[in-house]
Amino acid sequence: MESKLKSPFTREHLMSEEAIKLAKKLLESDDNYLDNVIGLWRIGNRQYEQCWDTEFHIFGVIESDTDHLPLKHVRENCSAEFLAQSDKELAETIEFYKADVVSACNKIIELFKVLQPND
């Protein structure tokens, strides 16, 4: 008999694994911060058709606030001066949103672990 669980997570096992992976990366390190934030923002948008008012909300806020900063794949095309300015702004963003990101990542990890099928 099919489960009656009303959750978008059960449809997307691979997406839940990716969400857990990205959330853990953000909890462990600020390396590739923007790429990881954007990855979670995209997952939230796919899960809910938008990330607002969900556990992914903070990632949409950060994506919007930092959409002018270079992602990893474009950094090599940026001047040293621009990168220094961008890195300073990113460090301030990371510090400002740290508590919200930690909370959201922990919530995502717990939600997705609970809703993943047992392997």
QUIGI-V656148 format. One record per helix or strand of 3 or more residues. SS is the DSSP state (2 for helix, 1 for strand). FROM is the first residue (numbers start at 1). TO is the last residue. If there is no record, write none. Layout:
BEGIN
<<SS FROM TO> <SS FROM TO>>
END
This chain:
BEGIN
<<2 8 11> <2 13 28> <2 33 48> <2 57 65> <2 72 77> <2 80 115>>
END
